[in-house]
Amino acid sequence: RSEITADRAGLLCCGDVEDAKKSLLQLQSGFIDADKLDTENYVQNSKRYRRKSVLRRVGEFTQAHPPISKRIEALELFANSDIYYSAQGIAVPDNCISEQELTRSVEHIIAVLGEE
């Protein structure tokens, strides 16, 4: 959960969800230019891989941090939440997700063996 909070702080500081997602992807890719990577494709492929691989999901128990793909998913939700808009001092659009929905959705994303 601390990684998710840090990712949110990073987004609040940089103010651009695409830049924040690419920064996370850069952590994963190392020397590869993150601007040339498709974050949406990366997240979708990671989801498919997790669904097919029970060993991969079990392996998350030994990791200190959630996988980058899950962190990107959680960051996208935060960027569409009333909390994000309020923290940025921007008028909250009607189609934003509530704090309760954000919390529920992020808990579902970071669950190691929860249903996908």
C-alpha positions in Angstrom: 0.0 0.0 0.0 2.9 2.4 0.6 4.0 2.0 -3.0 0.4 2.9 -4.2 0.5 6.0 -1.9 4.0 7.0 -3.2 2.7 6.6 -6.8 -0.2 8.9 -6.0 2.2 11.5 -4.5 4.3 11.3 -7.7 1.2 11.9 -9.8 0.2 14.9 -7.7 3.7 16.3 -8.1 4.0 15.8 -11.8 0.4 16.5 -12.7 0.2 14.3 -15.7 -1.0 10.7 -15.5 0.7 9.6 -18.7 4.0 10.9 -17.5 3.5 9.2 -14.1 2.6 5.9 -15.8 5.6 6.1 -18.1 7.8 6.8 -15.1 6.6 3.6 -13.4 7.1 1.6 -16.7 10.7 3.0 -16.8 11.3 1.4 -13.4 10.3 -1.9 -15.0 12.0 -1.6 -18.4 15.4 -0.2 -17.2 17.3 1.3 -20.2 14.4 0.9 -22.7 12.9 4.3 -23.7 9.6 4.3 -21.9 8.2 6.8 -24.3 8.3 4.1 -27.0 6.4 1.6 -24.8 2.6 1.3 -24.9 1.5 1.4 -21.2 -2.0 0.1 -22.0 -0.7 -2.9 -23.9 1.8 -3.6 -21.1 -1.0 -3.6 -18.5 -3.3 -5.7 -20.6 -0.6 -8.3 -21.3 0.4 -8.4 -17.7 -3.3 -9.1 -16.7 -3.5 -11.9 -19.2 -0.3 -13.4 -18.0 -1.4 -13.2 -14.3 -4.7 -14.9 -15.1 -2.9 -17.8 -16.9 -0.1 -18.3 -14.4 -0.9 -19.3 -10.9 2.8 -19.6 -10.1 3.3 -15.9 -11.1 0.4 -14.9 -8.8 1.8 -17.0 -6.0 5.2 -15.5 -6.6 3.8 -12.1 -5.7 3.9 -13.2 -2.1 7.7 -12.9 -2.1 7.8 -9.5 -3.8 8.4 -6.4 -1.7 6.2 -4.3 -4.0 3.2 -4.8 -6.2 4.0 -5.5 -9.9 4.3 -2.3 -12.0 1.3 -3.2 -14.0 -0.9 -3.3 -10.9 0.6 0.0 -9.8 -0.3 1.6 -13.1 -3.9 0.3 -12.9 -4.2 1.7 -9.4 -2.7 5.0 -10.5 -5.2 5.3 -13.4 -8.1 4.8 -10.9 -6.7 7.5 -8.7 -6.4 9.9 -11.6 -10.1 9.4 -12.2 -11.2 9.9 -8.6 -12.7 12.7 -6.7 -9.7 12.7 -4.3 -7.3 13.4 -7.1 -9.3 16.3 -8.5 -9.8 17.8 -5.0 -6.1 17.5 -4.2 -5.3 19.3 -7.4 -7.8 22.0 -6.6 -9.7 21.3 -9.8 -13.5 21.1 -10.0 -14.5 17.5 -9.6 -16.3 16.1 -12.7 -19.5 14.2 -12.3 -18.1 11.0 -13.7 -15.3 10.6 -11.1 -15.1 7.6 -8.8 -15.7 8.1 -5.2 -13.1 7.5 -2.5 -15.0 4.4 -1.4 -15.0 3.0 -4.9 -11.3 3.9 -5.4 -10.4 2.0 -2.2 -12.5 -1.0 -3.1 -11.1 -1.2 -6.6 -7.5 -0.7 -5.6 -7.8 -3.4 -2.9 -9.1 -5.7 -5.7 -6.2 -4.9 -8.0 -3.4 -5.4 -5.4 -4.9 -8.6 -4.0 -2.4 -11.3 -4.7 -4.7 -14.3 -5.2 -8.0 -12.5 -5.6 -10.2 -13.1 -8.6 -9.3 -11.1 -11.7 
